[in-house]
Amino acid sequence: MKEFYNVLIYVGLFVNILGFILMYVDKQKAIKHQWRISENTLMLVAALFGSFGVYGGMLVFRHKTKHLKFKILVPILIIIHLVIINYTFSHKI
């Protein structure tokens, strides 16, 4: 069972790093007026437990911080993810 929790941790780290990198790439593309990563893709990564990375990217790169969808949904996803993570690791599902 320990291996299962290790996999969860590694997958969580990967998804959050991916979310952070996607926010950086999208910001750079916005600056250069190039093709962008869709908001739906960014929100999907956030919803799939990448909310910490996406939110970190919002703060560090000052990206999507004026978009109401991101200002509201990403922090809500963080709270939901914290509850799920706490429940999962405290109850050893």
PyMOL Python script that loads the backbone (N, CA, C, O; Angstrom):
from pymol import cmd

cmd.read_pdbstr("""\
ATOM      1  N   MET A   1       0.821  -1.196   0.000  1.00  0.00           N
ATOM      2  CA  MET A   1       0.000   0.000   0.000  1.00  0.00           C
ATOM      3  C   MET A   1       0.863   1.257   0.000  1.00  0.00           C
ATOM      4  O   MET A   1       0.456   2.303  -0.506  1.00  0.00           O
ATOM      5  N   LYS A   2       2.063   1.141   0.575  1.00  0.00           N
ATOM      6  CA  LYS A   2       2.958   2.292   0.611  1.00  0.00           C
ATOM      7  C   LYS A   2       3.323   2.742  -0.797  1.00  0.00           C
ATOM      8  O   LYS A   2       3.447   3.937  -1.064  1.00  0.00           O
ATOM      9  N   GLU A   3       3.496   1.762  -1.707  1.00  0.00           N
ATOM     10  CA  GLU A   3       3.832   2.099  -3.084  1.00  0.00           C
ATOM     11  C   GLU A   3       2.725   2.921  -3.732  1.00  0.00           C
ATOM     12  O   GLU A   3       2.997   3.825  -4.522  1.00  0.00           O
ATOM     13  N   PHE A   4       1.477   2.605  -3.396  1.00  0.00           N
ATOM     14  CA  PHE A   4       0.332   3.339  -3.938  1.00  0.00           C
ATOM     15  C   PHE A   4       0.407   4.812  -3.552  1.00  0.00           C
ATOM     16  O   PHE A   4       0.186   5.688  -4.388  1.00  0.00           O
ATOM     17  N   TYR A   5       0.715   5.084  -2.298  1.00  0.00           N
ATOM     18  CA  TYR A   5       0.811   6.471  -1.838  1.00  0.00           C
ATOM     19  C   TYR A   5       2.012   7.179  -2.462  1.00  0.00           C
ATOM     20  O   TYR A   5       1.948   8.373  -2.756  1.00  0.00           O
ATOM     21  N   ASN A   6       3.099   6.449  -2.663  1.00  0.00           N
ATOM     22  CA  ASN A   6       4.253   7.042  -3.344  1.00  0.00           C
ATOM     23  C   ASN A   6       3.895   7.436  -4.776  1.00  0.00           C
ATOM     24  O   ASN A   6       4.289   8.502  -5.249  1.00  0.00           O
ATOM     25  N   VAL A   7       3.149   6.573  -5.458  1.00  0.00           N
ATOM     26  CA  VAL A   7       2.715   6.884  -6.823  1.00  0.00           C
ATOM     27  C   VAL A   7       1.830   8.127  -6.816  1.00  0.00           C
ATOM     28  O   VAL A   7       1.985   9.001  -7.669  1.00  0.00           O
ATOM     29  N   LEU A   8       0.906   8.214  -5.861  1.00  0.00           N
ATOM     30  CA  LEU A   8       0.045   9.399  -5.760  1.00  0.00           C
ATOM     31  C   LEU A   8       0.870  10.669  -5.584  1.00  0.00           C
ATOM     32  O   LEU A   8       0.583  11.696  -6.201  1.00  0.00           O
ATOM     33  N   ILE A   9       1.880  10.594  -4.753  1.00  0.00           N
ATOM     34  CA  ILE A   9       2.734  11.765  -4.505  1.00  0.00           C
ATOM     35  C   ILE A   9       3.479  12.157  -5.778  1.00  0.00           C
ATOM     36  O   ILE A   9       3.523  13.335  -6.132  1.00  0.00           O
ATOM     37  N   TYR A  10       4.062  11.181  -6.467  1.00  0.00           N
ATOM     38  CA  TYR A  10       4.817  11.485  -7.690  1.00  0.00           C
ATOM     39  C   TYR A  10       3.915  12.018  -8.803  1.00  0.00           C
ATOM     40  O   TYR A  10       4.284  12.953  -9.513  1.00  0.00           O
ATOM     41  N   VAL A  11       2.748  11.429  -8.949  1.00  0.00           N
ATOM     42  CA  VAL A  11       1.807  11.916  -9.963  1.00  0.00           C
ATOM     43  C   VAL A  11       1.366  13.335  -9.618  1.00  0.00           C
ATOM     44  O   VAL A  11       1.275  14.192 -10.497  1.00  0.00           O
ATOM     45  N   GLY A  12       1.093  13.580  -8.340  1.00  0.00           N
ATOM     46  CA  GLY A  12       0.709  14.924  -7.910  1.00  0.00           C
ATOM     47  C   GLY A  12       1.798  15.943  -8.187  1.00  0.00           C
ATOM     48  O   GLY A  12       1.517  17.044  -8.658  1.00  0.00           O
ATOM     49  N   LEU A  13       3.031  15.584  -7.898  1.00  0.00           N
ATOM     50  CA  LEU A  13       4.149  16.490  -8.189  1.00  0.00           C
ATOM     51  C   LEU A  13       4.264  16.756  -9.686  1.00  0.00           C
ATOM     52  O   LEU A  13       4.460  17.895 -10.109  1.00  0.00           O
ATOM     53  N   PHE A  14       4.143  15.703 -10.478  1.00  0.00           N
ATOM     54  CA  PHE A  14       4.245  15.852 -11.933  1.00  0.00           C
ATOM     55  C   PHE A  14       3.168  16.789 -12.473  1.00  0.00           C
ATOM     56  O   PHE A  14       3.461  17.687 -13.263  1.00  0.00           O
ATOM     57  N   VAL A  15       1.920  16.577 -12.046  1.00  0.00           N
ATOM     58  CA  VAL A  15       0.813  17.390 -12.556  1.00  0.00           C
ATOM     59  C   VAL A  15       0.977  18.849 -12.138  1.00  0.00           C
ATOM     60  O   VAL A  15       0.658  19.751 -12.912  1.00  0.00           O
ATOM     61  N   ASN A  16       1.468  19.091 -10.926  1.00  0.00           N
ATOM     62  CA  ASN A  16       1.653  20.468 -10.473  1.00  0.00           C
ATOM     63  C   ASN A  16       2.815  21.152 -11.183  1.00  0.00           C
ATOM     64  O   ASN A  16       2.734  22.336 -11.509  1.00  0.00           O
ATOM     65  N   ILE A  17       3.879  20.425 -11.420  1.00  0.00           N
ATOM     66  CA  ILE A  17       4.993  20.990 -12.197  1.00  0.00           C
ATOM     67  C   ILE A  17       4.521  21.282 -13.619  1.00  0.00           C
ATOM     68  O   ILE A  17       4.865  22.317 -14.190  1.00  0.00           O
ATOM     69  N   LEU A  18       3.737  20.376 -14.188  1.00  0.00           N
ATOM     70  CA  LEU A  18       3.175  20.587 -15.519  1.00  0.00           C
ATOM     71  C   LEU A  18       2.308  21.847 -15.547  1.00  0.00           C
ATOM     72  O   LEU A  18       2.419  22.655 -16.470  1.00  0.00           O
ATOM     73  N   GLY A  19       1.450  22.018 -14.546  1.00  0.00           N
ATOM     74  CA  GLY A  19       0.600  23.206 -14.480  1.00  0.00           C
ATOM     75  C   GLY A  19       1.405  24.482 -14.396  1.00  0.00           C
ATOM     76  O   GLY A  19       1.077  25.473 -15.048  1.00  0.00           O
ATOM     77  N   PHE A  20       2.457  24.466 -13.599  1.00  0.00           N
ATOM     78  CA  PHE A  20       3.334  25.629 -13.450  1.00  0.00           C
ATOM     79  C   PHE A  20       4.018  25.962 -14.779  1.00  0.00           C
ATOM     80  O   PHE A  20       4.070  27.122 -15.188  1.00  0.00           O
ATOM     81  N   ILE A  21       4.538  24.931 -15.445  1.00  0.00           N
ATOM     82  CA  ILE A  21       5.219  25.127 -16.729  1.00  0.00           C
ATOM     83  C   ILE A  21       4.240  25.618 -17.795  1.00  0.00           C
ATOM     84  O   ILE A  21       4.577  26.500 -18.586  1.00  0.00           O
ATOM     85  N   LEU A  22       3.040  25.059 -17.821  1.00  0.00           N
ATOM     86  CA  LEU A  22       2.049  25.503 -18.805  1.00  0.00           C
ATOM     87  C   LEU A  22       1.692  26.970 -18.616  1.00  0.00           C
ATOM     88  O   LEU A  22       1.492  27.689 -19.595  1.00  0.00           O
ATOM     89  N   MET A  23       1.609  27.419 -17.377  1.00  0.00           N
ATOM     90  CA  MET A  23       1.327  28.837 -17.127  1.00  0.00           C
ATOM     91  C   MET A  23       2.478  29.695 -17.644  1.00  0.00           C
ATOM     92  O   MET A  23       2.246  30.761 -18.215  1.00  0.00           O
ATOM     93  N   TYR A  24       3.707  29.245 -17.452  1.00  0.00           N
ATOM     94  CA  TYR A  24       4.872  29.980 -17.959  1.00  0.00           C
ATOM     95  C   TYR A  24       4.852  30.044 -19.487  1.00  0.00           C
ATOM     96  O   TYR A  24       5.025  31.109 -20.079  1.00  0.00           O
ATOM     97  N   VAL A  25       4.638  28.888 -20.112  1.00  0.00           N
ATOM     98  CA  VAL A  25       4.637  28.829 -21.574  1.00  0.00           C
ATOM     99  C   VAL A  25       3.526  29.710 -22.135  1.00  0.00           C
ATOM    100  O   VAL A  25       3.745  30.442 -23.100  1.00  0.00           O
ATOM    101  N   ASP A  26       2.342  29.645 -21.543  1.00  0.00           N
ATOM    102  CA  ASP A  26       1.234  30.462 -22.033  1.00  0.00           C
ATOM    103  C   ASP A  26       1.522  31.946 -21.860  1.00  0.00           C
ATOM    104  O   ASP A  26       1.170  32.748 -22.726  1.00  0.00           O
ATOM    105  N   LYS A  27       2.147  32.319 -20.767  1.00  0.00           N
ATOM    106  CA  LYS A  27       2.510  33.726 -20.548  1.00  0.00           C
ATOM    107  C   LYS A  27       3.503  34.189 -21.618  1.00  0.00           C
ATOM    108  O   LYS A  27       3.356  35.277 -22.175  1.00  0.00           O
ATOM    109  N   GLN A  28       4.505  33.367 -21.902  1.00  0.00           N
ATOM    110  CA  GLN A  28       5.488  33.737 -22.916  1.00  0.00           C
ATOM    111  C   GLN A  28       4.839  33.870 -24.293  1.00  0.00           C
ATOM    112  O   GLN A  28       5.159  34.782 -25.054  1.00  0.00           O
ATOM    113  N   LYS A  29       3.930  32.958 -24.600  1.00  0.00           N
ATOM    114  CA  LYS A  29       3.233  33.026 -25.880  1.00  0.00           C
ATOM    115  C   LYS A  29       2.335  34.257 -25.951  1.00  0.00           C
ATOM    116  O   LYS A  29       2.176  34.847 -27.020  1.00  0.00           O
ATOM    117  N   ALA A  30       1.750  34.647 -24.828  1.00  0.00           N
ATOM    118  CA  ALA A  30       0.911  35.852 -24.797  1.00  0.00           C
ATOM    119  C   ALA A  30       1.759  37.095 -25.063  1.00  0.00           C
ATOM    120  O   ALA A  30       1.339  37.998 -25.786  1.00  0.00           O
ATOM    121  N   ILE A  31       2.938  37.130 -24.481  1.00  0.00           N
ATOM    122  CA  ILE A  31       3.839  38.274 -24.674  1.00  0.00           C
ATOM    123  C   ILE A  31       4.234  38.402 -26.142  1.00  0.00           C
ATOM    124  O   ILE A  31       4.327  39.507 -26.677  1.00  0.00           O
ATOM    125  N   LYS A  32       4.468  37.245 -26.793  1.00  0.00           N
ATOM    126  CA  LYS A  32       4.923  37.234 -28.189  1.00  0.00           C
ATOM    127  C   LYS A  32       3.771  37.194 -29.194  1.00  0.00           C
ATOM    128  O   LYS A  32       4.001  37.091 -30.399  1.00  0.00           O
ATOM    129  N   HIS A  33       2.535  37.276 -28.701  1.00  0.00           N
ATOM    130  CA  HIS A  33       1.340  37.243 -29.558  1.00  0.00           C
ATOM    131  C   HIS A  33       1.311  35.992 -30.431  1.00  0.00           C
ATOM    132  O   HIS A  33       1.004  36.057 -31.621  1.00  0.00           O
ATOM    133  N   GLN A  34       1.635  34.853 -29.821  1.00  0.00           N
ATOM    134  CA  GLN A  34       1.638  33.578 -30.532  1.00  0.00           C
ATOM    135  C   GLN A  34       0.423  32.752 -30.131  1.00  0.00           C
ATOM    136  O   GLN A  34      -0.383  33.156 -29.293  1.00  0.00           O
ATOM    137  N   TRP A  35       0.316  31.574 -30.760  1.00  0.00           N
ATOM    138  CA  TRP A  35      -0.721  30.612 -30.421  1.00  0.00           C
ATOM    139  C   TRP A  35      -0.652  30.317 -28.926  1.00  0.00           C
ATOM    140  O   TRP A  35       0.435  30.157 -28.371  1.00  0.00           O
ATOM    141  N   ARG A  36      -1.814  30.246 -28.277  1.00  0.00           N
ATOM    142  CA  ARG A  36      -1.868  30.106 -26.823  1.00  0.00           C
ATOM    143  C   ARG A  36      -2.394  28.742 -26.400  1.00  0.00           C
ATOM    144  O   ARG A  36      -3.040  28.034 -27.173  1.00  0.00           O
ATOM    145  N   ILE A  37      -2.106  28.399 -25.172  1.00  0.00           N
ATOM    146  CA  ILE A  37      -2.690  27.220 -24.543  1.00  0.00           C
ATOM    147  C   ILE A  37      -4.101  27.622 -24.119  1.00  0.00           C
ATOM    148  O   ILE A  37      -4.288  28.679 -23.516  1.00  0.00           O
ATOM    149  N   SER A  38      -5.085  26.794 -24.427  1.00  0.00           N
ATOM    150  CA  SER A  38      -6.467  27.172 -24.144  1.00  0.00           C
ATOM    151  C   SER A  38      -6.717  27.231 -22.634  1.00  0.00           C
ATOM    152  O   SER A  38      -6.103  26.503 -21.853  1.00  0.00           O
ATOM    153  N   GLU A  39      -7.630  28.112 -22.253  1.00  0.00           N
ATOM    154  CA  GLU A  39      -8.002  28.220 -20.843  1.00  0.00           C
ATOM    155  C   GLU A  39      -8.592  26.911 -20.350  1.00  0.00           C
ATOM    156  O   GLU A  39      -8.406  26.543 -19.190  1.00  0.00           O
ATOM    157  N   ASN A  40      -9.306  26.200 -21.225  1.00  0.00           N
ATOM    158  CA  ASN A  40      -9.874  24.912 -20.828  1.00  0.00           C
ATOM    159  C   ASN A  40      -8.781  23.907 -20.479  1.00  0.00           C
ATOM    160  O   ASN A  40      -8.935  23.127 -19.538  1.00  0.00           O
ATOM    161  N   THR A  41      -7.691  23.917 -21.222  1.00  0.00           N
ATOM    162  CA  THR A  41      -6.573  23.020 -20.922  1.00  0.00           C
ATOM    163  C   THR A  41      -5.951  23.372 -19.581  1.00  0.00           C
ATOM    164  O   THR A  41      -5.668  22.488 -18.773  1.00  0.00           O
ATOM    165  N   LEU A  42      -5.738  24.658 -19.341  1.00  0.00           N
ATOM    166  CA  LEU A  42      -5.161  25.090 -18.068  1.00  0.00           C
ATOM    167  C   LEU A  42      -6.075  24.719 -16.902  1.00  0.00           C
ATOM    168  O   LEU A  42      -5.603  24.275 -15.855  1.00  0.00           O
ATOM    169  N   MET A  43      -7.386  24.901 -17.086  1.00  0.00           N
ATOM    170  CA  MET A  43      -8.327  24.554 -16.019  1.00  0.00           C
ATOM    171  C   MET A  43      -8.408  23.046 -15.822  1.00  0.00           C
ATOM    172  O   MET A  43      -8.583  22.578 -14.697  1.00  0.00           O
ATOM    173  N   LEU A  44      -8.284  22.282 -16.900  1.00  0.00           N
ATOM    174  CA  LEU A  44      -8.294  20.824 -16.783  1.00  0.00           C
ATOM    175  C   LEU A  44      -7.107  20.348 -15.957  1.00  0.00           C
ATOM    176  O   LEU A  44      -7.260  19.496 -15.082  1.00  0.00           O
ATOM    177  N   VAL A  45      -5.936  20.889 -16.227  1.00  0.00           N
ATOM    178  CA  VAL A  45      -4.746  20.523 -15.445  1.00  0.00           C
ATOM    179  C   VAL A  45      -4.952  20.905 -13.979  1.00  0.00           C
ATOM    180  O   VAL A  45      -4.597  20.142 -13.080  1.00  0.00           O
ATOM    181  N   ALA A  46      -5.520  22.074 -13.743  1.00  0.00           N
ATOM    182  CA  ALA A  46      -5.795  22.499 -12.365  1.00  0.00           C
ATOM    183  C   ALA A  46      -6.781  21.544 -11.698  1.00  0.00           C
ATOM    184  O   ALA A  46      -6.606  21.187 -10.533  1.00  0.00           O
ATOM    185  N   ALA A  47      -7.808  21.133 -12.422  1.00  0.00           N
ATOM    186  CA  ALA A  47      -8.822  20.239 -11.862  1.00  0.00           C
ATOM    187  C   ALA A  47      -8.266  18.847 -11.585  1.00  0.00           C
ATOM    188  O   ALA A  47      -8.726  18.166 -10.669  1.00  0.00           O
ATOM    189  N   LEU A  48      -7.285  18.425 -12.368  1.00  0.00           N
ATOM    190  CA  LEU A  48      -6.681  17.097 -12.186  1.00  0.00           C
ATOM    191  C   LEU A  48      -5.528  17.160 -11.183  1.00  0.00           C
ATOM    192  O   LEU A  48      -4.458  16.597 -11.411  1.00  0.00           O
ATOM    193  N   PHE A  49      -5.761  17.839 -10.096  1.00  0.00           N
ATOM    194  CA  PHE A  49      -4.841  17.981  -8.966  1.00  0.00           C
ATOM    195  C   PHE A  49      -3.599  18.799  -9.284  1.00  0.00           C
ATOM    196  O   PHE A  49      -2.591  18.676  -8.589  1.00  0.00           O
ATOM    197  N   GLY A  50      -3.650  19.629 -10.316  1.00  0.00           N
ATOM    198  CA  GLY A  50      -2.548  20.532 -10.626  1.00  0.00           C
ATOM    199  C   GLY A  50      -2.833  21.954 -10.176  1.00  0.00           C
ATOM    200  O   GLY A  50      -2.185  22.895 -10.634  1.00  0.00           O
ATOM    201  N   SER A  51      -3.795  22.115  -9.284  1.00  0.00           N
ATOM    202  CA  SER A  51      -4.222  23.456  -8.869  1.00  0.00           C
ATOM    203  C   SER A  51      -3.114  24.233  -8.169  1.00  0.00           C
ATOM    204  O   SER A  51      -3.027  25.452  -8.321  1.00  0.00           O
ATOM    205  N   PHE A  52      -2.277  23.555  -7.412  1.00  0.00           N
ATOM    206  CA  PHE A  52      -1.191  24.247  -6.711  1.00  0.00           C
ATOM    207  C   PHE A  52      -0.184  24.823  -7.711  1.00  0.00           C
ATOM    208  O   PHE A  52       0.270  25.957  -7.558  1.00  0.00           O
ATOM    209  N   GLY A  53       0.158  24.043  -8.725  1.00  0.00           N
ATOM    210  CA  GLY A  53       1.094  24.503  -9.746  1.00  0.00           C
ATOM    211  C   GLY A  53       0.525  25.621 -10.596  1.00  0.00           C
ATOM    212  O   GLY A  53       1.222  26.587 -10.906  1.00  0.00           O
ATOM    213  N   VAL A  54      -0.742  25.494 -10.974  1.00  0.00           N
ATOM    214  CA  VAL A  54      -1.381  26.540 -11.775  1.00  0.00           C
ATOM    215  C   VAL A  54      -1.465  27.830 -10.969  1.00  0.00           C
ATOM    216  O   VAL A  54      -1.183  28.910 -11.490  1.00  0.00           O
ATOM    217  N   TYR A  55      -1.849  27.722  -9.704  1.00  0.00           N
ATOM    218  CA  TYR A  55      -1.950  28.922  -8.866  1.00  0.00           C
ATOM    219  C   TYR A  55      -0.569  29.545  -8.648  1.00  0.00           C
ATOM    220  O   TYR A  55      -0.424  30.768  -8.676  1.00  0.00           O
ATOM    221  N   GLY A  56       0.431  28.713  -8.435  1.00  0.00           N
ATOM    222  CA  GLY A  56       1.800  29.219  -8.310  1.00  0.00           C
ATOM    223  C   GLY A  56       2.232  29.944  -9.568  1.00  0.00           C
ATOM    224  O   GLY A  56       2.866  30.997  -9.493  1.00  0.00           O
ATOM    225  N   GLY A  57       1.893  29.386 -10.734  1.00  0.00           N
ATOM    226  CA  GLY A  57       2.197  30.044 -11.999  1.00  0.00           C
ATOM    227  C   GLY A  57       1.464  31.360 -12.152  1.00  0.00           C
ATOM    228  O   GLY A  57       2.006  32.319 -12.703  1.00  0.00           O
ATOM    229  N   MET A  58       0.232  31.410 -11.666  1.00  0.00           N
ATOM    230  CA  MET A  58      -0.523  32.666 -11.709  1.00  0.00           C
ATOM    231  C   MET A  58       0.204  33.749 -10.926  1.00  0.00           C
ATOM    232  O   MET A  58       0.320  34.887 -11.382  1.00  0.00           O
ATOM    233  N   LEU A  59       0.685  33.393  -9.758  1.00  0.00           N
ATOM    234  CA  LEU A  59       1.335  34.381  -8.890  1.00  0.00           C
ATOM    235  C   LEU A  59       2.726  34.760  -9.387  1.00  0.00           C
ATOM    236  O   LEU A  59       3.063  35.942  -9.460  1.00  0.00           O
ATOM    237  N   VAL A  60       3.526  33.766  -9.724  1.00  0.00           N
ATOM    238  CA  VAL A  60       4.913  34.019 -10.121  1.00  0.00           C
ATOM    239  C   VAL A  60       4.988  34.766 -11.449  1.00  0.00           C
ATOM    240  O   VAL A  60       5.775  35.702 -11.594  1.00  0.00           O
ATOM    241  N   PHE A  61       4.174  34.355 -12.417  1.00  0.00           N
ATOM    242  CA  PHE A  61       4.252  34.940 -13.759  1.00  0.00           C
ATOM    243  C   PHE A  61       3.217  36.038 -13.996  1.00  0.00           C
ATOM    244  O   PHE A  61       3.154  36.614 -15.082  1.00  0.00           O
ATOM    245  N   ARG A  62       2.412  36.323 -12.985  1.00  0.00           N
ATOM    246  CA  ARG A  62       1.322  37.314 -13.103  1.00  0.00           C
ATOM    247  C   ARG A  62       0.482  37.034 -14.340  1.00  0.00           C
ATOM    248  O   ARG A  62       0.261  37.901 -15.185  1.00  0.00           O
ATOM    249  N   HIS A  63       0.031  35.806 -14.410  1.00  0.00           N
ATOM    250  CA  HIS A  63      -0.699  35.353 -15.595  1.00  0.00           C
ATOM    251  C   HIS A  63      -2.084  34.872 -15.195  1.00  0.00           C
ATOM    252  O   HIS A  63      -2.226  34.093 -14.253  1.00  0.00           O
ATOM    253  N   LYS A  64      -3.091  35.327 -15.899  1.00  0.00           N
ATOM    254  CA  LYS A  64      -4.498  34.972 -15.680  1.00  0.00           C
ATOM    255  C   LYS A  64      -5.021  35.482 -14.342  1.00  0.00           C
ATOM    256  O   LYS A  64      -6.059  35.012 -13.876  1.00  0.00           O
ATOM    257  N   THR A  65      -4.346  36.410 -13.727  1.00  0.00           N
ATOM    258  CA  THR A  65      -4.761  36.903 -12.411  1.00  0.00           C
ATOM    259  C   THR A  65      -5.958  37.839 -12.484  1.00  0.00           C
ATOM    260  O   THR A  65      -6.600  38.094 -11.465  1.00  0.00           O
ATOM    261  N   LYS A  66      -6.271  38.352 -13.661  1.00  0.00           N
ATOM    262  CA  LYS A  66      -7.433  39.230 -13.811  1.00  0.00           C
ATOM    263  C   LYS A  66      -8.657  38.484 -14.339  1.00  0.00           C
ATOM    264  O   LYS A  66      -9.744  39.053 -14.430  1.00  0.00           O
ATOM    265  N   HIS A  67      -8.479  37.230 -14.680  1.00  0.00           N
ATOM    266  CA  HIS A  67      -9.587  36.427 -15.192  1.00  0.00           C
ATOM    267  C   HIS A  67     -10.376  35.862 -14.015  1.00  0.00           C
ATOM    268  O   HIS A  67      -9.843  35.109 -13.200  1.00  0.00           O
ATOM    269  N   LEU A  68     -11.646  36.234 -13.937  1.00  0.00           N
ATOM    270  CA  LEU A  68     -12.487  35.830 -12.816  1.00  0.00           C
ATOM    271  C   LEU A  68     -12.538  34.312 -12.660  1.00  0.00           C
ATOM    272  O   LEU A  68     -12.544  33.791 -11.545  1.00  0.00           O
ATOM    273  N   LYS A  69     -12.577  33.610 -13.796  1.00  0.00           N
ATOM    274  CA  LYS A  69     -12.632  32.147 -13.750  1.00  0.00           C
ATOM    275  C   LYS A  69     -11.433  31.583 -12.988  1.00  0.00           C
ATOM    276  O   LYS A  69     -11.586  30.669 -12.177  1.00  0.00           O
ATOM    277  N   PHE A  70     -10.266  32.114 -13.241  1.00  0.00           N
ATOM    278  CA  PHE A  70      -9.056  31.622 -12.586  1.00  0.00           C
ATOM    279  C   PHE A  70      -8.961  32.125 -11.148  1.00  0.00           C
ATOM    280  O   PHE A  70      -8.537  31.387 -10.259  1.00  0.00           O
ATOM    281  N   LYS A  71      -9.352  33.369 -10.920  1.00  0.00           N
ATOM    282  CA  LYS A  71      -9.281  33.945  -9.570  1.00  0.00           C
ATOM    283  C   LYS A  71     -10.179  33.206  -8.590  1.00  0.00           C
ATOM    284  O   LYS A  71      -9.864  33.121  -7.403  1.00  0.00           O
ATOM    285  N   ILE A  72     -11.294  32.670  -9.076  1.00  0.00           N
ATOM    286  CA  ILE A  72     -12.242  31.998  -8.188  1.00  0.00           C
ATOM    287  C   ILE A  72     -12.062  30.482  -8.197  1.00  0.00           C
ATOM    288  O   ILE A  72     -11.961  29.861  -7.138  1.00  0.00           O
ATOM    289  N   LEU A  73     -12.020  29.887  -9.387  1.00  0.00           N
ATOM    290  CA  LEU A  73     -12.018  28.426  -9.471  1.00  0.00           C
ATOM    291  C   LEU A  73     -10.731  27.773  -8.983  1.00  0.00           C
ATOM    292  O   LEU A  73     -10.784  26.737  -8.321  1.00  0.00           O
ATOM    293  N   VAL A  74      -9.595  28.347  -9.291  1.00  0.00           N
ATOM    294  CA  VAL A  74      -8.336  27.703  -8.886  1.00  0.00           C
ATOM    295  C   VAL A  74      -8.203  27.650  -7.359  1.00  0.00           C
ATOM    296  O   VAL A  74      -7.855  26.591  -6.835  1.00  0.00           O
ATOM    297  N   PRO A  75      -8.463  28.738  -6.616  1.00  0.00           N
ATOM    298  CA  PRO A  75      -8.423  28.613  -5.150  1.00  0.00           C
ATOM    299  C   PRO A  75      -9.464  27.628  -4.597  1.00  0.00           C
ATOM    300  O   PRO A  75      -9.197  26.932  -3.618  1.00  0.00           O
ATOM    301  N   ILE A  76     -10.645  27.568  -5.221  1.00  0.00           N
ATOM    302  CA  ILE A  76     -11.646  26.585  -4.790  1.00  0.00           C
ATOM    303  C   ILE A  76     -11.124  25.175  -5.027  1.00  0.00           C
ATOM    304  O   ILE A  76     -11.294  24.298  -4.180  1.00  0.00           O
ATOM    305  N   LEU A  77     -10.491  24.953  -6.173  1.00  0.00           N
ATOM    306  CA  LEU A  77      -9.905  23.638  -6.451  1.00  0.00           C
ATOM    307  C   LEU A  77      -8.814  23.293  -5.447  1.00  0.00           C
ATOM    308  O   LEU A  77      -8.687  22.136  -5.046  1.00  0.00           O
ATOM    309  N   ILE A  78      -8.029  24.278  -5.039  1.00  0.00           N
ATOM    310  CA  ILE A  78      -6.993  24.031  -4.032  1.00  0.00           C
ATOM    311  C   ILE A  78      -7.627  23.541  -2.738  1.00  0.00           C
ATOM    312  O   ILE A  78      -7.143  22.585  -2.133  1.00  0.00           O
ATOM    313  N   ILE A  79      -8.695  24.184  -2.313  1.00  0.00           N
ATOM    314  CA  ILE A  79      -9.376  23.773  -1.078  1.00  0.00           C
ATOM    315  C   ILE A  79      -9.922  22.359  -1.225  1.00  0.00           C
ATOM    316  O   ILE A  79      -9.748  21.528  -0.334  1.00  0.00           O
ATOM    317  N   ILE A  80     -10.576  22.085  -2.340  1.00  0.00           N
ATOM    318  CA  ILE A  80     -11.115  20.737  -2.576  1.00  0.00           C
ATOM    319  C   ILE A  80      -9.995  19.706  -2.579  1.00  0.00           C
ATOM    320  O   ILE A  80     -10.136  18.635  -1.990  1.00  0.00           O
ATOM    321  N   HIS A  81      -8.891  20.020  -3.234  1.00  0.00           N
ATOM    322  CA  HIS A  81      -7.770  19.078  -3.298  1.00  0.00           C
ATOM    323  C   HIS A  81      -7.150  18.856  -1.926  1.00  0.00           C
ATOM    324  O   HIS A  81      -6.767  17.734  -1.594  1.00  0.00           O
ATOM    325  N   LEU A  82      -7.047  19.909  -1.130  1.00  0.00           N
ATOM    326  CA  LEU A  82      -6.516  19.747   0.230  1.00  0.00           C
ATOM    327  C   LEU A  82      -7.408  18.833   1.065  1.00  0.00           C
ATOM    328  O   LEU A  82      -6.907  18.006   1.827  1.00  0.00           O
ATOM    329  N   VAL A  83      -8.711  18.975   0.929  1.00  0.00           N
ATOM    330  CA  VAL A  83      -9.641  18.111   1.664  1.00  0.00           C
ATOM    331  C   VAL A  83      -9.478  16.661   1.216  1.00  0.00           C
ATOM    332  O   VAL A  83      -9.411  15.757   2.049  1.00  0.00           O
ATOM    333  N   ILE A  84      -9.414  16.438  -0.091  1.00  0.00           N
ATOM    334  CA  ILE A  84      -9.257  15.073  -0.614  1.00  0.00           C
ATOM    335  C   ILE A  84      -7.922  14.473  -0.187  1.00  0.00           C
ATOM    336  O   ILE A  84      -7.866  13.313   0.221  1.00  0.00           O
ATOM    337  N   ILE A  85      -6.858  15.246  -0.277  1.00  0.00           N
ATOM    338  CA  ILE A  85      -5.534  14.760   0.126  1.00  0.00           C
ATOM    339  C   ILE A  85      -5.516  14.428   1.611  1.00  0.00           C
ATOM    340  O   ILE A  85      -5.004  13.381   2.009  1.00  0.00           O
ATOM    341  N   ASN A  86      -6.068  15.307   2.427  1.00  0.00           N
ATOM    342  CA  ASN A  86      -6.118  15.062   3.868  1.00  0.00           C
ATOM    343  C   ASN A  86      -6.909  13.795   4.173  1.00  0.00           C
ATOM    344  O   ASN A  86      -6.472  12.967   4.972  1.00  0.00           O
ATOM    345  N   TYR A  87      -8.054  13.645   3.549  1.00  0.00           N
ATOM    346  CA  TYR A  87      -8.882  12.466   3.788  1.00  0.00           C
ATOM    347  C   TYR A  87      -8.161  11.196   3.336  1.00  0.00           C
ATOM    348  O   TYR A  87      -8.150  10.196   4.055  1.00  0.00           O
ATOM    349  N   THR A  88      -7.567  11.238   2.157  1.00  0.00           N
ATOM    350  CA  THR A  88      -6.893  10.062   1.605  1.00  0.00           C
ATOM    351  C   THR A  88      -5.742   9.602   2.493  1.00  0.00           C
ATOM    352  O   THR A  88      -5.607   8.411   2.774  1.00  0.00           O
ATOM    353  N   PHE A  89      -4.918  10.540   2.931  1.00  0.00           N
ATOM    354  CA  PHE A  89      -3.740  10.147   3.704  1.00  0.00           C
ATOM    355  C   PHE A  89      -4.045   9.918   5.177  1.00  0.00           C
ATOM    356  O   PHE A  89      -3.292   9.217   5.852  1.00  0.00           O
ATOM    357  N   SER A  90      -5.125  10.488   5.693  1.00  0.00           N
ATOM    358  CA  SER A  90      -5.446  10.258   7.102  1.00  0.00           C
ATOM    359  C   SER A  90      -6.269   8.991   7.296  1.00  0.00           C
ATOM    360  O   SER A  90      -6.245   8.401   8.376  1.00  0.00           O
ATOM    361  N   HIS A  91      -6.991   8.566   6.273  1.00  0.00           N
ATOM    362  CA  HIS A  91      -7.815   7.366   6.385  1.00  0.00           C
ATOM    363  C   HIS A  91      -7.204   6.164   5.678  1.00  0.00           C
ATOM    364  O   HIS A  91      -7.778   5.075   5.694  1.00  0.00           O
ATOM    365  N   LYS A  92      -6.062   6.351   5.068  1.00  0.00           N
ATOM    366  CA  LYS A  92      -5.348   5.257   4.385  1.00  0.00           C
ATOM    367  C   LYS A  92      -6.295   4.437   3.512  1.00  0.00           C
ATOM    368  O   LYS A  92      -6.460   3.230   3.695  1.00  0.00           O
ATOM    369  N   ILE A  93      -6.901   5.126   2.572  1.00  0.00           N
ATOM    370  CA  ILE A  93      -7.848   4.466   1.662  1.00  0.00           C
ATOM    371  C   ILE A  93      -7.117   3.400   0.865  1.00  0.00           C
ATOM    372  O   ILE A  93      -7.726   2.721   0.038  1.00  0.00           O
TER     373      ILE A  93
END
""", "prot")
cmd.dss("prot")
cmd.show_as("cartoon", "prot")
cmd.util.cbc("prot")
cmd.orient("prot")
